[in-house]
Amino acid sequence: MSVDYEAFLDWAKDRFGEENIKLKETTHGTEICTNSFYAHKQGIDDYKFHLWMNPSGGKSKHPEKGSFRCWKTDTRGSLVKLVAD
């Protein structure tokens, strides 16, 4: 079952705040970028807009579940894991 892009975008806006969401067109679909709570939890001061989420999956091994990556901590996985975290 694939992730519905609009439903996930609505969740991200509710969870992180609409003002903290940026959208970026890539070759793997439109990615959603926000502040990384993974980096913030680890005390990294530069956590702004380092969490990238792609409901289309991109190059992930979990394309049907979407994927995410925190570029500061290199935390990555499926969107199911992200929501659970």
Order of alpha helices (4+ residues) and beta strands (2+ residues): alpha-beta-beta-alpha-beta-beta-beta-alpha
